Amino acid sequence: MNVRVLGCSGGVNRDVATTSFLIDDDILIDAGSGVCYLSLEEMLRIRHVFITHSHLDHITAIPLLADTLYDELKQAPLSVYALPATLKALKDHIFNWVIWPDFTELPDKDNGVIRLMAMHPGDSVEVNGRHIGMVKVNHSVDGAAYIVSKAGKNFAFSGDTTTNDDFWQALNRLDSVDLLVVESAFPDEDAKLADLSRHYCPRLLAEDLKKLEHDVTVNISHLKPGYEDVIMQQCREAAPGRVFNQLHSNDRFTL
């Protein structure tokens, strides 16, 4: 299983993009602005998108993919998996004929090029030998984490979250965690904002990492642009027994 980081930032500028991970060449975990790094040929291979939650930085590319790939998707639609509340948000606020055409009903209501597929915490979807499991997390809107497994290897992504038990308990039930990505959006100086928006800051993340039984590198995503060095240093100081790595766009991992 190959994992390519398309975007992993909490904001945008010339050098960074928002959250999206490409699994092999056909699955996206989240669809932020990082998808725009892909060539048209690469986009054409994508058939499944798993969304953690409804916030714009994680769904930006979905309507754009529907438009860009419309003719090809008429032959093989794009399946978008998410919590029911997330799918409702997409339908109500994106695919509503005001912000964007409703590609769930184009070319007609029975053959939309986008297919919205509900998942619930505890559900797992199998895609050509890869199993994608959903885990509940704690965010300001209904949110999910995903664990992608193949041939005994596991990639776990927290999505956007703050202090919770479900994610860490799910990881502890695995025989191994081979690639772990967790967010830490704000420095500790913005702990109040982190609490209000239900994000980790280094101090909160360090407390939750005490729940994790696996010894694995903690790859940090969703850092606010301009604060990356501060957040990473604070993570290392708050949890000196853990190894941390800052993710960057186009990082690649093979499990």
C-alpha positions, 0 to 999 in steps of 0.5 A: 500500500502506497500513501502520498501526501497531497496536502496536510496544512491547516491553510494555504499558500504557494508552498502548502495545501489542505488535507488530502492523502492518496492511497495507491492511485485510486482512493482519496482520504479527504479532498482538500486543495492538495488534490490540485497537485495531481495531473489530469491523468492521475485524477482520472484514476480516482474512484473512491473518496473518504471524507472525515468531516464537512469543513471546506479545507477537507472537501474543496476538490470534490465539486471540482473533480466532478466538473473536471472529470464529468464525461469520464465519471458518466462511465464510472461514478466517483463514490464519496463515503462519509458520515450521514451528517457530512453527506447532508452538508455536501448536498445542502451546501455544495451540490445545491445548484447555487454554490455548484451544480448537483452532480449527484443528479447529473446527467440524471437523478438515477445516474449521478456522477457523484454517489454519496455513500453513508458510513457510520463509526465501526463500519468498514469498506473493502476496496480491492483488498484495502479495508477502510474503517471509520472511527468516531472522533471529537470535532466541532462538527460530526467527524471521523478518523480512518484506518486503512489496512492491507496485508497486515499493514495499517495507516491511521489518520485522525482527521480533525479532532481534539481530546478523545478516547475512540481513536486511541482505543481503535489503534490499540486494538490493532496488531501494528500501526505502521503509519500514523498521522495526527493533527495539531493545528495550533500552538499551545499559546492558542489553546483556548482557540484549539478548545473552541474549534475542537483541535489539538494543540501540542499539550492536548495531543501529548496527553492523549498520546499517553493512551497509545500503546504502540511505539510509532512515529507521530506524523503531524498534519494540519499545522497553521502556516507560519507556526509549523516550527513552533508547533513541532518544537512544542510537540517534542517538548510535551511528549519527549518519549515520542518521535514526531515528524512534520508532514509535507506535501508530496511525502510518500510512504510505502507500507 
